[in-house]
Amino acid sequence: MQILTVSPDRHEHSNLLKQMHRLRATVFRERLEWDVNVSDAGESDEYDNLDPTYILAVTDGQKVVGCARLLPALGPTMLERTFPQLLATGSLNASARMVESSRFCVDTSLPAGRGGGQLHLATLTMFAGIIEWSIANGYDEIVTATDLRFERILNRAGWPMKRLGDPVAIGNTVAVAGTLPADQASFDRVCPPDYRSITIEDHSRQIRSAA
């Protein structure tokens, strides 16, 4: 398993992006039963049109088993536009060193073994990839909206989230917003054995500036 960083205009990775959108549909609509927009192409929303960077966990057989979407927190963000009720102040108070992660999901049906704390290897690989990419691109803080179940997973991984507000019932889940550190100590705690570094192959890929 390896981590790839992909932008929407990378046509050579179009098959991986198609798999990513289908995985999001499977996880968010079918398994979690979230109210998301799904078409024949999979799940997508307006934030996919803002030139994000996608972090993908890909098997040696080129199957996408994990994904996340990263956008600079200074620009339009899902938290401030879609879920402001999760923010105690209604604002992120974003800085140029903060990036938003959204649409994180993993295909946990993959028999890829378990990592530290019995978390799925793909989950830990994704955590490590997000942190490594953030550090390499000048970010030291990751902001996200998630649910209480996933907050517990972060705690088990040794990457606890600092809440930005109280949990709020949204649809059929209880959501919460928070920040996560993007630093070497966090990377070392979550990084699974045999992790393949992404910085050598993709150090120059940076997401757009919203400043």
C-alpha positions as CSV (number, residue, x, y, z in Angstrom):
1,M,0.0,0.0,0.0
2,Q,1.2,3.5,-0.8
3,I,0.0,7.1,-0.5
4,L,-0.5,9.2,-3.6
5,T,-1.3,12.9,-3.8
6,V,-3.5,13.7,-6.8
7,S,-5.1,16.9,-8.1
8,P,-8.4,16.8,-10.1
9,D,-6.6,17.8,-13.4
10,R,-4.1,14.9,-13.3
11,H,-5.6,12.9,-16.2
12,E,-3.1,10.1,-15.8
13,H,-4.8,9.4,-12.4
14,S,-8.4,9.6,-13.7
15,N,-9.1,5.9,-12.9
16,L,-7.9,6.5,-9.3
17,L,-10.1,9.5,-9.0
18,K,-13.1,7.6,-10.3
19,Q,-12.4,4.9,-7.7
20,M,-12.2,7.6,-5.0
21,H,-15.6,9.0,-5.8
22,R,-17.2,5.5,-5.8
23,L,-15.5,4.7,-2.5
24,R,-17.0,7.9,-1.0
25,A,-20.4,6.9,-2.3
26,T,-20.1,3.5,-0.7
27,V,-18.9,4.8,2.6
28,F,-21.0,7.9,3.1
29,R,-24.3,7.0,1.4
30,E,-24.5,3.3,1.7
31,R,-22.7,2.5,4.9
32,L,-23.1,5.7,7.0
33,E,-26.3,6.8,5.3
34,W,-25.3,10.4,5.2
35,D,-27.3,12.9,3.1
36,V,-24.8,13.3,0.3
37,N,-25.1,13.8,-3.5
38,V,-24.4,10.6,-5.4
39,S,-24.5,10.0,-9.1
40,D,-23.4,7.2,-11.4
41,A,-19.9,8.6,-11.1
42,G,-20.0,8.4,-7.3
43,E,-20.1,11.0,-4.5
44,S,-19.0,14.6,-5.1
45,D,-19.9,18.1,-3.9
46,E,-19.0,21.7,-4.7
47,Y,-15.7,21.6,-2.8
48,D,-14.4,19.1,-5.4
49,N,-14.5,22.1,-7.8
50,L,-12.0,24.2,-5.8
51,D,-8.8,22.5,-6.9
52,P,-8.2,20.4,-3.9
53,T,-5.4,18.0,-3.3
54,Y,-6.6,14.4,-2.8
55,I,-4.6,12.0,-0.5
56,L,-5.2,8.4,-1.7
57,A,-4.2,5.1,-0.2
58,V,-3.6,2.7,-3.1
59,T,-2.8,-1.0,-3.0
60,D,-0.1,-2.5,-5.1
61,G,-2.9,-3.6,-7.4
62,Q,-3.9,0.0,-8.0
63,K,-7.1,-0.2,-5.9
64,V,-8.1,3.0,-3.9
65,V,-8.8,1.9,-0.3
66,G,-8.6,5.3,1.4
67,C,-9.0,9.0,0.5
68,A,-9.2,12.5,1.9
69,R,-9.6,16.0,0.4
70,L,-7.4,18.9,1.4
71,L,-8.1,22.6,0.9
72,P,-6.5,25.7,2.4
73,A,-8.4,26.9,5.4
74,L,-8.2,30.5,4.2
75,G,-10.4,29.7,1.2
76,P,-13.9,28.4,1.1
77,T,-14.2,25.6,3.6
78,M,-16.8,23.0,4.4
79,L,-16.7,23.9,8.0
80,E,-17.5,27.6,7.6
81,R,-19.8,27.3,4.6
82,T,-21.7,24.1,5.3
83,F,-21.2,23.3,9.0
84,P,-20.7,26.7,10.8
85,Q,-22.9,25.4,13.7
86,L,-20.0,23.2,14.7
87,L,-17.8,26.2,15.4
88,A,-18.2,27.8,18.8
89,T,-17.5,31.3,17.3
90,G,-18.9,30.6,13.9
91,S,-15.5,31.2,12.4
92,L,-12.3,29.1,11.9
93,N,-10.0,32.1,12.6
94,A,-7.9,30.5,9.8
95,S,-4.3,31.1,9.1
96,A,-2.1,30.4,6.1
97,R,-0.6,27.4,8.0
98,M,-4.0,25.7,8.4
99,V,-5.5,23.2,6.0
100,E,-8.9,21.6,6.0
101,S,-9.4,17.9,5.6
102,S,-12.7,16.6,4.5
103,R,-14.3,13.5,3.0
104,F,-11.9,11.1,4.8
105,C,-12.9,7.5,4.3
106,V,-11.3,4.1,4.3
107,D,-12.4,0.7,2.8
108,T,-12.1,-1.2,6.1
109,S,-13.3,-4.4,4.3
110,L,-9.9,-4.8,2.8
111,P,-8.0,-7.6,4.5
112,A,-4.9,-5.5,4.9
113,G,-4.1,-6.2,8.5
114,R,-4.3,-4.1,11.6
115,G,-1.9,-1.5,12.9
116,G,-1.2,0.0,16.3
117,G,-4.2,-0.2,18.6
118,Q,-5.9,-2.6,16.2
119,L,-6.7,0.2,13.8
120,H,-6.9,-0.7,10.2
121,L,-3.6,-0.3,8.3
122,A,-5.2,1.8,5.6
123,T,-6.5,4.2,8.3
124,L,-3.0,4.7,9.8
125,T,-1.5,5.0,6.4
126,M,-3.9,7.8,5.5
127,F,-3.2,9.6,8.8
128,A,0.5,9.4,8.1
129,G,0.1,10.6,4.5
130,I,-2.0,13.6,5.5
131,I,0.4,14.7,8.2
132,E,3.5,14.2,6.0
133,W,2.0,16.1,3.0
134,S,0.9,18.9,5.4
135,I,4.3,19.3,6.9
136,A,6.0,19.2,3.4
137,N,3.7,22.0,2.2
138,G,4.1,24.4,5.1
139,Y,1.0,23.5,7.2
140,D,1.2,22.8,10.9
141,E,-2.6,22.5,11.7
142,I,-5.4,20.4,10.1
143,V,-9.0,21.3,10.7
144,T,-11.8,18.9,10.1
145,A,-15.5,18.1,10.7
146,T,-16.2,14.5,11.7
147,D,-18.4,12.4,14.0
148,L,-17.9,11.1,17.5
149,R,-17.0,7.6,16.2
150,F,-14.1,9.0,14.2
151,E,-13.0,11.2,17.0
152,R,-12.5,8.1,19.1
153,I,-10.5,6.5,16.3
154,L,-8.2,9.5,16.3
155,N,-7.7,9.2,20.0
156,R,-6.9,5.5,19.6
157,A,-4.3,6.4,17.0
158,G,-2.6,8.8,19.4
159,W,-3.6,11.8,17.3
160,P,-6.3,13.5,19.5
161,M,-8.4,16.3,18.1
162,K,-8.9,19.6,19.9
163,R,-12.5,20.5,19.6
164,L,-13.7,23.8,18.1
165,G,-17.2,23.6,19.5
166,D,-19.7,21.2,21.1
167,P,-21.0,18.2,19.2
168,V,-24.1,18.8,17.2
169,A,-26.7,16.3,15.7
170,I,-26.6,16.6,11.9
171,G,-28.8,14.2,10.1
172,N,-28.3,10.7,11.5
173,T,-24.9,11.4,13.1
174,V,-23.5,13.6,15.9
175,A,-20.8,15.8,14.3
176,V,-17.9,17.7,15.9
177,A,-15.2,20.0,14.5
178,G,-11.6,20.2,15.7
179,T,-8.0,20.8,14.9
180,L,-5.2,18.2,14.6
181,P,-1.5,18.9,14.8
182,A,0.6,18.4,11.7
183,D,4.0,17.8,13.2
184,Q,6.8,15.1,13.3
185,A,5.7,13.8,16.7
186,S,2.2,13.1,15.4
187,F,3.5,11.5,12.3
188,D,5.8,9.2,14.3
189,R,2.9,8.1,16.5
190,V,0.5,7.2,13.7
191,C,3.0,6.0,11.0
192,P,2.6,2.2,10.4
193,P,5.5,-0.1,9.6
194,D,6.6,-0.2,5.9
195,Y,5.1,3.2,5.2
196,R,6.3,4.6,1.9
197,S,7.2,8.3,2.1
198,I,5.4,10.6,-0.4
199,T,7.7,13.6,0.0
200,I,10.4,12.5,-2.5
201,E,8.0,11.8,-5.3
202,D,5.6,14.7,-4.8
203,H,7.2,17.4,-2.7
204,S,6.4,20.1,-5.3
205,R,2.7,19.6,-5.4
206,Q,1.0,22.4,-3.5
207,I,-2.6,23.4,-3.3
208,R,-3.8,26.8,-4.3
209,S,-3.4,29.7,-2.0
210,A,-6.6,31.4,-0.8
211,A,-4.8,34.6,0.3
